Amino acid sequence: MQLKRAPEFAFIHHYLKKLSGPGSLNLTDDAALLEPEPGMEFVLTADSMVEGVHFLPNDPVDTIGRKLMRCNLSDLAGMGAIPVGYLMTLSLPRDKFDENWLSLFCQGISEDQKKFNVFLLGGDTTRSNHDLVLSMTMIGKVKQGQALRRNKAKSGDGIWVTGTIGDGALGLLTLQGKVTDHKGYLAERYRLPKPRVNLLMGGIASAGMDISDGLVQDLGHIVRESQIGAVVEISKIPCSEAALKLGDAYLLNCLTGGDDYELLLTIPPDQEGLAIKKAEAAGVPLTKIGYCTNQIGETCFLDDQGQEINFQKSGWSHI
């Protein structure tokens, strides 16, 4: 007697198997097999996304899985790691078990797999009685001792960011109908962030992380872990043309709203030249916005008049 695949395994065979790569064992077993290269360490990170919280119910289907992947890739970039592969868990409501929806979802992920050279290693699929829930565990690799941490910044180091700040938070406001974005740039930045995995700053930056919960809050993590202080000049923070058109009224959203997925780095003065050259070679904008001090625990954001700005909230909180 020839046994038919149960619906869950038919779904894996028809859709997810096409996304698998080295180490996945073609998704025929319950786990993957990986072996680190000599002199390398694995870096592991996980993120989850819930419908209505991290993405909107009417977002294009092909962007949902791509955003999940890019958020995880950004965590690897923040530690200076090269992507290897990922595990994915899908909790799907009944209406998502649809051939068209599943095809679009996997098509989007497949596109980003090629872009970032990463493959599916395994995971799990379950049914959800309510909203769509996604989770991904991303695995990367980095040379031993080269991983960027949050606890190595020193007084005198410069504070740098990649790209532009605030676009993701403003993109959410545009999709909620609260502000106008005529060209759709901000919405695109919210739905499809740009993880800076091509800018490896291990051995150059003293500390680093990605900006996911707001610049103010995330800089505070480095300040606390490194036992330093920080001064940031608001006028030096890079903003996109679309963000600048909305004016100063949305400055708080830009600095505390989250969803940037840019890199936040501290760089010693004698490494700044090398950092700039590396960023130019990678095609990644890199901007100095401040410096670290010896005022432990003090984070100071200064306006154009040199006056400190006080924030009622510092960033996004998941709970």
N, C-alpha and C positions, 0 to 999 in steps of 0.2 A: 504494500500500500504506500502511495506517495503522499506525504503530508504537506498540506498547504501552509504557507506562512500565516501566522496570526497577524491581524491588522497592524500592530505596532512594528513588527519585524518586516512587514511588507513596506511600510513607510520608510524604515531605515534603509532597506534594500534599494528602493526606487529613488529616494531623494538624497539621503545623507551619505550613502556609500560613495557617491560621486564627489563628495567633498573631502574624502579621507586621503591620507598620505602616509609617508614613511613612519613606521612605528605604530600605526593604527591596527595592523593585522587585518585590514579590510573590514573592520568593524564586526568581525566574526566571533570575537571573544569579549569577555567582560571588562578587559582593561588593555591598555597599550603598553608597549615595551620601549623604553628609551635608555640610552646609555650616554652619559656626558663625555665629551671629548676631553682628552688630557689637558690639564691646565685651565679648564672651564668650570663654571658653576651654573646650576640651574637657578632661574629666578621664576617664581610662581606668583600669580596674582589672580583675583577673582572679582567679578562684578555681576550684579543682577539688575534687571530692568523690569518694571511693572507697568502695564498699560494704564495710562491716566496719571502716572507719577513721573516716569522717565521719558515717555513718548506719548503722543496723542493718539486716540483711537482712529483718527482719520489720516494719520501719517501714511505716506506711500509704503506699501508692504516691503518693497525691496530695500528701503532705507533702515528698517527696524533692526534686522540682524547686523547690518553694516555698522550701525551706531554702537551696538553692543560690542562688536569686535574692535572698533576703533577706540572705545573707552578703555578696554583692556590693553590694547597695544600702547596707549598713552601711558599707562602705569609702567609698562616695560621701558618705554623711552625715558621716563622719569628716573629710572635706575640705571640707564645707560646699557640696556640689554638688547640683544638681537632676538627677534621672534623665532620660535621653533614650531609650536603647534598649540592646539587648544582642545579642551573638553567643553561640551555644550549640553545644557539641560533645557528642555522645552516642556512647559506645562501649558497645553493648548486647550482652549474652550472648544466646544463642539463645532462652532461655525468656522473655526480655522482648519478643521480637518477637511479641507476642500482642495481639489487638485490645482486650481488656479492660484489660490493663496499660497500653498506650499511651494509651487513652482517659482513664484515671484520671490518669496522669502529666500529660498536656496539660491536663486539666480543672483540676488544681491550679494549674498555671502561669497559665492563663487567668484564674483567680480573682484571683491576685495582680497580674497585669498591670492589671486594672481598679482594684485597690486603690491601686497605686503609679503608675498612669499611665505605663506603659512598654511597649515592643513589641519583638518579635523582629526583628532585622535580617538574620540569616543565621547560618551556621555549617557544621557538618559532621556526618555520621552514619557510624559505622563499626561493625563487628562485633567483639566482645570474646570471646576464648576462655575467659575466666574471670569476673571480677567486673564489675559495672556501674561504669563510670567516667564522670563528668560534668564538664564544664568550661564556665565562662561568663565572657565578657568584657563588662563593663558600661561604658557610656559615659554620662557626665554633663556638665553645663555649669555654669560658675561665672563671675561677673563677673571681668574681668581684675584680677589683684592681690588677689582676695578669697579664694583657696583657703587653707584651713587647712593649715599644715605642722607638723612636729614640732620645728622648730628655732627657734621664735620666742618661747618662754616666757622670762620674766624673773623674777629674784629679787623676791619680794613678791607675785607673782601667786597667786591662789587656785587650788586644784586641785579640780575639780568632776566629778561623774559624773551621768549620767542613769539613771533607773529603779532597779532593784535589782541587786546584784552576787551572783553565785554560783549563780543558778537553773539555768543551762544545765549546768554541771558536775554539780550535784546531780541534775538530770534524767537525765543519762546513768547515774548510779549507780542511780537507781530502775529504769530500763529493764534494767539488768544484774542486778537483784534484790538489790542490796547495801544499799539503804535503802528505807523505806516512804513512799509519797506517796499518801495515801488519796484525795485529790481529783483527782489526775492533773495538778496545776498545773505541777509541776517538769518532768515529761515533755513537756508541751506547750511549755514554754519552751525545752527542748532541741531539739525538732523544728521549732518555728516561732518563731524569734527575732523581735524587733520592731525593725527598722531605723528610726532616728530621722531619716528623710529630711525630715520636716516641721519640723525645728528647724535653721534655717540660721544658723550663728554666725559667719560671715565678717564681719570688721570689728568684732566684739565680743570673741571669744576671741583670745588671742595665739597659742595652739597647740592642736592637737587631733588625735584619731585615734579609731578605734573599738576597743573592748576585745574582742579575739577569742581571744587566747592567755593570758589571765589578767591581772588588774589589776596585780600586782606586776611582771610582765615587761613589760607594755605601758607602764607608767609609766616604767620604765627606759629605754625607747626615747626618750621625750621628754627625760628627764634627760641622756642622752648627746648627743642631737642639739642640744639647746639649751645645753649646757654649764652646767647649773645643778645644784642639789640639790633634794631634796623631803622633806617631813615629812608623814606621813599618820597620823591618829588612827583606830585600828581601830573605836572606838565610834561614829564618825560615818559609817562606811560603811553605806549603806542595804541592808538585807536584807529579803526577803519574809517574810511570816508563815510560809509553808511551810518556808523555810530556817531560820528562828529556832527552829522546833519541833524541828529535828534537833540543835540545841545546838552548843556550842563545839568538839565533837570534829570537826566538819566545816568549821571555819574555814579550814584550809589548802586544802581543796578549793574553797571559795568564792573565795579570793584568787588561786589559781594554776591553777585547773582549765580556764579558758577557756570559750568558747561563750556569753559574755554578749551580745555585739553591742550593747552600750550605748556611749555616747560618753564619752570622757575628755578634759576640756577644762582649759586654764589660762586664767584670766580676770583681767585687771588690776582692782584695787580700784575704780577709777572707772567700770568697766563692769559691775559686779556687779548693780546695780539694773536696768539695761537687760536683762541676761541673764535675770534672774528673771522680768521682765515678758514677755519673748519666750517663755520656757519655759511660763509660765502660759497664754499665748495659744494655744500649740501643744498644750496638754494633756500636756506631758512633765514628769515629776518631775525636778528638778534639785537636787543636794545638794553642799554644800561639804564636802570630807573632809580638806583639808590646805592646805599652802602651799608655794611654791617658795622656795628659799634660795640663797645664794651659795656653798654648799659643793659645788663642782663634782664631779659623779659620785656624790654620797652620797644614797642613798634610804633613808629611815628610817620604819619602821612601828612605832607606839607602842601598847602595850596600855593597859588601864584605869589601870594604876599608873605610866604614863609610861616603862615599860621597853621597850627596842627588841626586836622580834621578829626572829629570824634564820630565814630560809627555806632548806631544803636544796635546793629547786628553786624556780624563779621562775615557771614557766609551761609551756605546751605547746610542744613542738618537733615540726616536721613531718618531720624527718629524724634 
